[in-house]
Amino acid sequence: MGSATIFFWLQLPNVTKNYRTALTITGIVTLIATYHYIRIFNSWSEAFTVASKDGGDYTVQLTGAPFNDGYRYVDWLLTVPLLLIELILVMKLPQADTVSLSWKLGVASALMVALGYPGEIQEDLSVRWFWWCLSMIPFFYVVFTLAVGLAEATSKQPSPAAASLASAARYLTVLSWCTYPFVYMVKSVGLAGPAATMYEQVGYSLADVLAKAVFGVLIWALAAEKSAVEESGKLLPN
């Protein structure tokens, strides 16, 4: 994540002014994620110890310190709205649409994260499912907007390559986002203990890499392509 931030910000001079805000936000997203992953790693290291007795099998033991998964939700609360805003900005929609979609998708995504956290910290399965269902309401709204609502704007991108990249960014977001509800359900389908925690953390981490770093590369590629089109005179900048 940290390397992605450096890359995105080093690329700022290589895109036109129209897309620098989007690329700056892309770097901010991965920077925030870097900080929180360091905190998650430190909390994990403090909560568990790995030891081998007499050269035998390794065992994982609790230290007594709690593992604080709240860092992940704070990260999502900050980065998920920004992810959607950077996509909207790089697509260069009309100003009214940009403002409207940024607010709608930003608020909906933040609400989704906020509704998911109360269930994440519960052991009662009925309570977990209740909050999961609530968080899926804004989730479906955001996914529908990405998959369907932005289809027309994608088709109006200035070149076939730009349209393809915008489409890839939209669908990568949908794909990566669809992994989160399933990972959330790991502890709701009978899995418990260290195995459930491991699957959950690995699943969330892989999804985060896709949704932030890989998605960010697509945002950079789209900004670079549209900048090249503008500079070649195929598209007059506003």
Rosetta silent file (secondary structure, phi, psi, omega in degrees, C-alpha in Angstrom):
SEQUENCE: MGSATIFFWLQLPNVTKNYRTALTITGIVTLIATYHYIRIFNSWSEAFTVASKDGGDYTVQLTGAPFNDGYRYVDWLLTVPLLLIELILVMKLPQADTVSLSWKLGVASALMVALGYPGEIQEDLSVRWFWWCLSMIPFFYVVFTLAVGLAEATSKQPSPAAASLASAARYLTVLSWCTYPFVYMVKSVGLAGPAATMYEQVGYSLADVLAKAVFGVLIWALAAEKSAVEESGKLLPN
SCORE:     score description
SCORE:     0.000 S_00000001
   1 L     0.000  -43.717 -179.920    0.000    0.000    0.000 S_00000001
   2 H   -63.758  -40.469  177.890    2.780    2.405    0.887 S_00000001
   3 H   -63.546  -36.816  178.480    4.598    1.695   -2.375 S_00000001
   4 H   -62.768  -41.206  178.424    1.366    2.359   -4.249 S_00000001
   5 H   -59.184  -47.172  179.476    1.087    5.780   -2.606 S_00000001
   6 H   -59.465  -44.961 -179.285    4.608    6.710   -3.702 S_00000001
   7 H   -61.656  -48.203 -176.732    3.902    5.539   -7.249 S_00000001
   8 H   -61.239  -43.780 -177.187    0.612    7.423   -7.569 S_00000001
   9 H   -73.117  -29.509  174.784    2.032   10.689   -6.303 S_00000001
  10 H   -68.146  -23.560 -179.459    5.132   10.413   -8.481 S_00000001
  11 L   -85.230   -6.444 -177.472    2.795   10.137  -11.465 S_00000001
  12 H   -54.853  -43.665  179.805    0.985   13.399  -10.707 S_00000001
  13 H   -66.515  -15.012 -175.462    3.131   15.512  -13.086 S_00000001
  14 H   -91.706    0.126  175.263    2.404   13.031  -15.881 S_00000001
  15 L  -119.365  158.465 -178.563   -1.351   13.642  -15.965 S_00000001
  16 L   -73.427  166.615 -175.992   -3.189   16.822  -16.821 S_00000001
  17 H   -57.530  -30.640 -177.544   -4.602   19.133  -14.186 S_00000001
  18 H   -60.018  -25.506 -171.556   -8.096   17.718  -14.703 S_00000001
  19 H  -116.806    4.347 -178.010   -7.112   14.387  -13.149 S_00000001
  20 H   -70.876  -33.096  177.893   -4.582   15.303  -10.483 S_00000001
  21 H   -63.020  -44.828  179.610   -7.193   15.560   -7.744 S_00000001
  22 H   -61.108  -43.477 -178.295   -8.378   12.017   -8.462 S_00000001
  23 H   -70.982  -32.964  175.302   -4.820   10.677   -8.464 S_00000001
  24 H   -63.719  -44.007  178.367   -3.994   12.576   -5.277 S_00000001
  25 H   -63.431  -37.234  177.616   -6.990   10.986   -3.558 S_00000001
  26 H   -57.204  -44.470  177.977   -5.850    7.595   -4.837 S_00000001
  27 H   -67.769  -35.301  178.007   -2.556    8.073   -3.021 S_00000001
  28 H   -63.822  -40.434  179.855   -4.316    9.298    0.115 S_00000001
  29 H   -59.412  -49.123 -178.812   -6.428    6.123    0.168 S_00000001
  30 H   -71.785  -27.162  175.704   -3.409    3.824    0.079 S_00000001
  31 H   -68.051  -45.074  176.942   -1.568    6.025    2.588 S_00000001
  32 H   -60.474  -42.389  179.541   -4.447    5.750    5.065 S_00000001
  33 H   -63.715  -39.141  178.392   -4.537    1.999    4.453 S_00000001
  34 H   -59.403  -47.215  179.826   -0.787    1.746    5.078 S_00000001
  35 H   -59.615  -47.108 -176.175   -1.120    3.436    8.456 S_00000001
  36 H   -71.341  -30.579  176.457   -4.012    1.260    9.550 S_00000001
  37 H   -69.783  -31.772  173.506   -2.367   -1.949    8.390 S_00000001
  38 H   -64.099  -43.198  178.329    0.635   -1.089   10.533 S_00000001
  39 H   -65.405  -40.108  177.762   -1.722   -0.630   13.483 S_00000001
  40 H   -63.263  -43.526  179.140   -3.512   -3.892   12.675 S_00000001
  41 H   -61.081  -45.057 -179.921   -0.171   -5.719   12.449 S_00000001
  42 H   -63.800  -41.225  179.064    0.980   -4.312   15.778 S_00000001
  43 H   -65.224  -39.300  178.158   -2.307   -5.228   17.446 S_00000001
  44 H   -63.456  -44.478 -179.065   -2.096   -8.746   16.008 S_00000001
  45 H   -63.797  -33.353  179.538    1.482   -9.165   17.232 S_00000001
  46 H   -77.668  -24.522 -175.717    0.466   -8.052   20.719 S_00000001
  47 H   -88.526  -24.186 -175.342   -2.564  -10.374   20.839 S_00000001
  48 E  -131.855  148.584  172.348   -0.899  -13.609   19.685 S_00000001
  49 E  -125.816  144.631  177.896    2.426  -15.377   20.170 S_00000001
  50 E  -115.732  125.092 -175.945    3.849  -18.152   18.021 S_00000001
  51 E  -140.060  152.498  176.285    6.160  -20.614   19.732 S_00000001
  52 E  -123.734  126.821 -179.071    7.774  -23.977   19.083 S_00000001
  53 L   -97.801  120.605  177.770    8.574  -26.308   21.956 S_00000001
  54 L    55.923   36.388  177.123   11.708  -28.428   21.559 S_00000001
  55 L    74.023   12.404 -179.380   11.726  -27.909   17.806 S_00000001
  56 L   -86.677 -155.728 -178.941    8.251  -29.387   17.395 S_00000001
  57 L   -65.056  148.458  176.627    5.126  -27.973   15.831 S_00000001
  58 E   -80.303  142.716  177.718    4.450  -24.290   16.159 S_00000001
  59 E  -126.787  148.242  178.028    1.510  -23.246   18.286 S_00000001
  60 E  -106.335  128.728 -178.468   -0.373  -19.975   18.466 S_00000001
  61 E  -127.733  148.227  176.164   -1.307  -18.719   21.901 S_00000001
  62 E   -76.623  140.417  178.112   -3.265  -15.744   23.163 S_00000001
  63 L   -90.977  -16.658 -175.121   -1.283  -13.190   25.125 S_00000001
  64 L   104.514  -19.679  175.903   -4.323  -11.741   26.855 S_00000001
  65 L   -80.719  136.382 -178.053   -4.163   -8.466   24.940 S_00000001
  66 L   -73.727  144.444  172.387   -7.233   -7.969   22.730 S_00000001
  67 L   -85.123  122.436 -174.591   -6.884   -7.865   18.956 S_00000001
  68 L   -96.923   97.907  177.978   -8.409   -4.572   17.841 S_00000001
  69 L   -83.596    0.479  177.982  -10.132   -5.038   14.493 S_00000001
  70 H   -63.998  -25.585  177.790  -11.651   -1.589   14.863 S_00000001
  71 H   -58.324  -37.414 -178.282   -8.658   -0.188   12.963 S_00000001
  72 H   -65.976  -40.255 -178.809   -9.954   -1.883    9.831 S_00000001
  73 H   -72.748  -33.835  173.809  -13.377   -0.292   10.143 S_00000001
  74 H   -63.386  -41.497  177.337  -11.905    3.147   10.775 S_00000001
  75 H   -59.268  -48.986 -179.058   -9.834    2.629    7.639 S_00000001
  76 H   -63.526  -38.557 -178.877  -12.897    1.670    5.610 S_00000001
  77 H   -60.991  -32.181  179.536  -14.917    4.573    6.968 S_00000001
  78 H   -86.884  -42.133 -169.664  -12.272    6.946    5.611 S_00000001
  79 H   -88.497  -32.435 -175.731  -11.169    5.206    2.429 S_00000001
  80 H   -62.502  -47.584  175.144  -14.316    3.654    0.959 S_00000001
  81 H   -60.307  -37.802  179.956  -16.052    6.995    0.242 S_00000001
  82 H   -65.382  -36.622  177.574  -12.777    8.341   -1.164 S_00000001
  83 H   -58.057  -44.143 -178.785  -12.449    5.341   -3.494 S_00000001
  84 H   -70.326  -38.170 -179.733  -15.805    6.110   -5.042 S_00000001
  85 H   -65.907  -38.977 -179.608  -15.108    9.828   -5.267 S_00000001
  86 H   -65.733  -35.213  176.802  -11.813    9.284   -7.093 S_00000001
  87 H   -65.609  -43.847  179.573  -13.600    7.147   -9.692 S_00000001
  88 H   -62.786  -41.938 -178.679  -16.253    9.811  -10.212 S_00000001
  89 H   -65.740  -42.273 -176.286  -13.620   12.540  -10.528 S_00000001
  90 H   -72.686  -21.651  176.887  -11.470   10.681  -13.037 S_00000001
  91 H   -76.444  -15.797  174.909  -14.518    9.963  -15.213 S_00000001
  92 L    56.059   59.037  176.467  -14.967   13.742  -15.523 S_00000001
  93 L   -77.581  167.716  171.973  -18.744   13.874  -15.373 S_00000001
  94 L   -54.984  148.693 -172.579  -20.674   17.151  -15.564 S_00000001
  95 H   -55.947  -42.952 -178.909  -20.126   19.150  -12.389 S_00000001
  96 H   -62.226  -41.546  178.868  -23.685   18.721  -11.107 S_00000001
  97 H   -67.877  -37.895  179.363  -23.489   14.942  -11.572 S_00000001
  98 H   -61.510  -47.764 -179.628  -20.056   14.821   -9.955 S_00000001
  99 H   -64.595  -46.269 -177.405  -21.242   16.629   -6.833 S_00000001
 100 H   -62.671  -48.573 -178.564  -24.486   14.662   -6.605 S_00000001
 101 H   -67.768  -36.529  179.152  -22.899   11.236   -7.069 S_00000001
 102 H   -61.071  -43.833  179.018  -20.013   12.040   -4.736 S_00000001
 103 H   -68.141  -47.375 -176.311  -22.418   12.876   -1.938 S_00000001
 104 H   -63.492  -50.013 -177.787  -24.797    9.986   -2.582 S_00000001
 105 H   -71.958  -35.920  178.638  -22.161    7.291   -2.959 S_00000001
 106 H   -63.506  -47.120 -179.926  -19.952    8.729   -0.227 S_00000001
 107 H   -67.296  -42.936 -178.946  -22.742    8.814    2.343 S_00000001
 108 H   -62.746  -42.277 -178.879  -24.116    5.415    1.306 S_00000001
 109 H   -69.354  -37.888  177.139  -20.709    3.734    1.535 S_00000001
 110 H   -65.671  -39.159  177.503  -19.959    5.304    4.926 S_00000001
 111 H   -64.231  -38.725  177.874  -23.358    4.158    6.176 S_00000001
 112 H   -59.001  -46.887  179.957  -22.613    0.658    4.921 S_00000001
 113 H   -65.708  -44.502 -178.098  -19.387    0.498    6.938 S_00000001
 114 H   -62.345  -36.520  179.938  -20.984    2.033   10.032 S_00000001
 115 H   -75.724  -24.161 -179.294  -23.824   -0.492    9.970 S_00000001
 116 H   -77.600  -31.597 -173.555  -21.440   -3.411    9.555 S_00000001
 117 H   -63.452  -43.048  179.845  -19.260   -2.732   12.577 S_00000001
 118 H   -56.901  -34.544  178.113  -21.826   -3.422   15.355 S_00000001
 119 H   -75.291  -31.954 -178.769  -22.319   -6.918   13.946 S_00000001
 120 H   -61.460  -33.320 -175.322  -18.597   -7.527   13.519 S_00000001
 121 L   -94.994    8.619 -179.044  -17.969   -7.254   17.249 S_00000001
 122 L  -100.578  144.860  173.357  -20.899   -9.491   18.226 S_00000001
 123 L   -93.953  -24.573  179.503  -20.737  -13.203   19.035 S_00000001
 124 L   -69.658  117.996 -174.780  -24.508  -13.644   18.848 S_00000001
 125 H   -63.824  -36.235 -179.685  -25.183  -14.917   15.312 S_00000001
 126 H   -64.600  -36.755  178.029  -28.670  -13.429   15.133 S_00000001
 127 H   -70.046  -41.065  177.928  -27.258   -9.998   15.940 S_00000001
 128 H   -59.799  -45.320 -179.844  -24.482  -10.415   13.363 S_00000001
 129 H   -65.770  -35.585  179.282  -27.003  -11.334   10.676 S_00000001
 130 H   -60.684  -49.376 -178.893  -29.230   -8.410   11.630 S_00000001
 131 H   -71.246  -31.486  175.559  -26.453   -5.852   11.116 S_00000001
 132 H   -60.917  -46.276 -179.990  -25.241   -7.669    8.005 S_00000001
 133 H   -62.530  -41.583  178.907  -28.693   -7.290    6.445 S_00000001
 134 H   -63.737  -43.720 -177.725  -28.853   -3.607    7.340 S_00000001
 135 H   -68.701  -22.460  179.801  -25.419   -2.883    5.880 S_00000001
 136 H   -73.031  -18.387  179.465  -26.370   -4.662    2.657 S_00000001
 137 H   -64.649  -56.594  175.212  -29.028   -2.033    1.888 S_00000001
 138 H   -66.509  -28.715  178.046  -26.547    0.779    1.117 S_00000001
 139 H   -58.438  -49.403 -178.379  -24.173   -1.859   -0.281 S_00000001
 140 H   -65.294  -33.771  177.792  -26.632   -2.847   -3.009 S_00000001
 141 H   -63.304  -45.987 -179.075  -27.317    0.803   -3.813 S_00000001
 142 H   -65.774  -45.508 -179.129  -23.618    1.516   -4.366 S_00000001
 143 H   -62.695  -41.415  178.566  -23.030   -1.664   -6.376 S_00000001
 144 H   -62.673  -42.128  179.919  -26.076   -0.967   -8.568 S_00000001
 145 H   -63.826  -41.100  179.096  -24.867    2.571   -9.232 S_00000001
 146 H   -66.656  -43.842 -174.090  -21.403    1.327  -10.187 S_00000001
 147 H   -79.267  -34.342 -173.825  -22.640   -1.488  -12.395 S_00000001
 148 H  -116.630  -47.065 -173.278  -25.626    0.216  -14.014 S_00000001
 149 H   -63.939  -29.628 -178.659  -25.800    3.897  -13.113 S_00000001
 150 L   -98.916    7.820 -177.577  -22.364    4.761  -14.516 S_00000001
 151 H   -63.229  -44.289 -178.815  -22.698    2.672  -17.680 S_00000001
 152 H   -65.116  -42.150  178.876  -23.756    5.615  -19.856 S_00000001
 153 H   -63.703  -34.008  178.260  -20.966    7.833  -18.532 S_00000001
 154 H   -65.014  -41.413 -178.859  -18.479    5.056  -19.281 S_00000001
 155 H   -67.035  -18.098 -178.651  -19.609    4.852  -22.895 S_00000001
 156 L   -95.613    9.517  176.983  -18.967    8.598  -23.270 S_00000001
 157 L   -64.700  154.360 -167.158  -15.292    8.405  -22.343 S_00000001
 158 L   -71.722  -10.150  179.400  -13.047   10.069  -24.957 S_00000001
 159 L  -151.478  158.116  176.953  -11.447    6.915  -26.364 S_00000001
 160 H   -57.784  -37.656  179.476  -12.102    3.174  -26.500 S_00000001
 161 H   -65.091  -41.218  179.115   -9.132    2.595  -24.195 S_00000001
 162 H   -65.672  -41.488  178.598  -10.492    5.079  -21.663 S_00000001
 163 H   -63.231  -39.419  179.105  -13.939    3.493  -21.804 S_00000001
 164 H   -65.806  -41.641  179.297  -12.390    0.063  -21.278 S_00000001
 165 H   -67.600  -40.419  178.177  -10.362    1.261  -18.284 S_00000001
 166 H   -63.550  -40.995  177.871  -13.372    3.007  -16.734 S_00000001
 167 H   -64.616  -42.244  179.207  -15.409   -0.158  -17.154 S_00000001
 168 H   -62.728  -40.868  179.355  -12.619   -2.257  -15.630 S_00000001
 169 H   -64.362  -41.429  178.660  -12.390    0.086  -12.628 S_00000001
 170 H   -61.986  -49.150 -174.484  -16.149   -0.100  -12.074 S_00000001
 171 H   -75.816  -28.226  173.559  -16.320   -3.863  -12.262 S_00000001
 172 H   -64.541  -40.252  177.565  -13.171   -4.410  -10.222 S_00000001
 173 H   -62.186  -45.533  178.601  -14.796   -2.351   -7.475 S_00000001
 174 H   -61.040  -46.062 -178.598  -17.973   -4.413   -7.700 S_00000001
 175 H   -62.190  -48.704 -178.024  -15.992   -7.673   -7.690 S_00000001
 176 H   -66.616  -37.545  179.235  -13.768   -6.728   -4.760 S_00000001
 177 H   -65.660  -33.449 -178.121  -16.695   -5.330   -2.797 S_00000001
 178 H   -68.603  -15.895  177.097  -18.664   -8.542   -3.236 S_00000001
 179 H   -76.322  -29.636 -175.354  -15.982  -10.424   -1.317 S_00000001
 180 H   -61.853  -46.426  179.642  -16.517   -8.382    1.856 S_00000001
 181 H   -60.671  -34.591 -179.602  -20.038   -9.625    2.700 S_00000001
 182 H   -72.171  -39.074  176.578  -18.892  -13.234    2.303 S_00000001
 183 H   -65.159  -39.325  178.140  -15.835  -12.726    4.496 S_00000001
 184 H   -57.396  -33.314 -175.840  -18.087  -11.004    7.044 S_00000001
 185 H   -80.822   -5.219 -177.093  -20.213  -14.170    7.125 S_00000001
 186 H   -52.444  -45.677 -178.009  -17.269  -16.427    8.031 S_00000001
 187 H   -82.778    1.837 -178.418  -18.092  -16.228   11.732 S_00000001
 188 H  -106.770    2.198 -176.576  -21.809  -16.563   11.028 S_00000001
 189 L  -121.550   26.027  174.481  -21.753  -19.998    9.388 S_00000001
 190 L   104.044  -15.394  177.600  -20.309  -22.132   12.159 S_00000001
 191 L   -78.571  143.223 -179.385  -16.619  -21.268   11.946 S_00000001
 192 L  -153.640  172.082  175.715  -15.041  -20.021   15.146 S_00000001
 193 H    74.467 -157.751 -175.895  -11.752  -19.661   16.941 S_00000001
 194 H   -59.718  -37.449 -178.428   -8.351  -19.132   15.301 S_00000001
 195 H   -62.513  -45.402 -179.942   -9.402  -20.583   11.927 S_00000001
 196 H   -62.824  -42.776  179.292  -12.299  -18.146   11.555 S_00000001
 197 H   -62.969  -41.120  179.528  -10.104  -15.215   12.548 S_00000001
 198 H   -63.623  -49.829 -179.940   -7.428  -16.268   10.054 S_00000001
 199 H   -59.289  -40.429 -178.674   -9.876  -16.649    7.161 S_00000001
 200 H   -64.225  -48.302 -177.027  -11.458  -13.320    8.010 S_00000001
 201 H   -67.879  -40.932  178.018   -8.203  -11.376    8.174 S_00000001
 202 H   -65.185  -43.848 -179.906   -6.753  -12.946    5.020 S_00000001
 203 H   -62.089  -47.043  179.048   -9.995  -12.384    3.123 S_00000001
 204 H   -63.280  -39.653 -177.002  -10.311   -8.752    4.145 S_00000001
 205 H   -67.025  -43.616  178.116   -6.646   -8.059    3.390 S_00000001
 206 H   -63.472  -41.961  178.865   -6.788   -9.544   -0.115 S_00000001
 207 H   -63.542  -37.748  179.066   -9.980   -7.631   -0.856 S_00000001
 208 H   -64.341  -40.775  179.029   -8.355   -4.415    0.370 S_00000001
 209 H   -61.719  -43.597  178.104   -5.384   -4.851   -1.961 S_00000001
 210 H   -64.553  -46.566 -172.335   -7.744   -5.284   -4.909 S_00000001
 211 H   -74.685  -19.224 -175.757  -10.070   -2.464   -3.902 S_00000001
 212 H  -115.551  -61.761 -175.874   -7.325    0.066   -3.151 S_00000001
 213 H   -72.066  -51.483 -178.921   -3.945   -0.627   -4.737 S_00000001
 214 H   -66.854  -42.511  175.488   -5.063   -2.477   -7.880 S_00000001
 215 H   -59.172  -40.492  178.838   -8.058   -0.181   -8.299 S_00000001
 216 H   -61.706  -36.881  177.238   -5.703    2.768   -7.899 S_00000001
 217 H   -62.757  -39.191  177.265   -3.542    1.505  -10.757 S_00000001
 218 H   -66.352  -38.180  176.885   -6.625    1.502  -12.980 S_00000001
 219 H   -62.571  -44.035  177.562   -7.442    5.059  -11.894 S_00000001
 220 H   -61.490  -45.473 -178.891   -3.893    6.118  -12.782 S_00000001
 221 H   -62.744  -39.541  178.633   -4.079    4.342  -16.149 S_00000001
 222 H   -66.832  -42.790  177.844   -7.413    5.994  -16.926 S_00000001
 223 H   -62.921  -40.728  179.943   -6.089    9.423  -15.944 S_00000001
 224 H   -66.426  -41.819  179.543   -2.984    8.883  -18.073 S_00000001
 225 H   -64.363  -45.938 -179.158   -5.022    7.754  -21.085 S_00000001
 226 H   -68.528  -33.464  175.964   -7.425   10.688  -20.893 S_00000001
 227 H   -64.168  -42.095  179.457   -4.522   13.084  -20.396 S_00000001
 228 H   -63.882  -39.202  178.664   -2.861   11.723  -23.529 S_00000001
 229 H   -64.530  -44.980  179.963   -6.081   12.155  -25.496 S_00000001
 230 H   -62.821  -43.654 -176.901   -6.474   15.739  -24.316 S_00000001
 231 H   -69.835  -25.607  179.051   -2.877   16.609  -25.074 S_00000001
 232 L   -82.560   -5.207  177.360   -3.107   15.124  -28.546 S_00000001
 233 L    89.015    3.450  179.315   -6.016   17.416  -29.318 S_00000001
 234 L   -74.871  -22.143  179.291   -8.618   14.663  -29.638 S_00000001
 235 L  -135.640  124.602  177.671  -10.504   16.098  -26.687 S_00000001
 236 L   -80.169  124.615  178.402  -10.706   19.762  -25.842 S_00000001
 237 L   -66.024  148.635  179.098  -10.329   20.290  -22.082 S_00000001
 238 L   -69.121    0.000    0.000  -13.149   22.110  -20.355 S_00000001
